[in-house]
Amino acid sequence: MRPSLPVKCETVDMSTGKVVKTETVPFQIMPPPAGACPVCGRLPAHRLDEPHDAQSLYYQYSFFAEHERWPTWRDALAHCPEAVRVPWERALRERGVWPADDGEQP
């Protein structure tokens, strides 16, 4: 199933420039190309035990469509084994990009 996001669509009368209709329509996200990670769209696909690309637009929008919030690096690492997750989290904290949504400082 392709992710779908609700977006505002306005129909404009080209002769007057006035908005004649506003509606919410589904916006379909194209799937990643062959050989890419089906979750984050990274090409070439990363190994299954590696994090998803949290900066990928495909990952961000498809995650938002499913969870109604933007993903963080914590989300991108959630499926990783501890041996992978711990060093990634440390490196992301050092760079100040680890999410501070748990009350901790980045």
Secondary structure, 3 states (H helix, E strand, C coil): CCCEEEEEEEEECCCCCCEEEEEEEEEECCCCCCCCCCCCCCCCCCCCCCCCCCCCHHHHHHHHHHHCCCCCHHHHHCCCCHHHHHHHHHHHHHCCCCCCCCCCCC
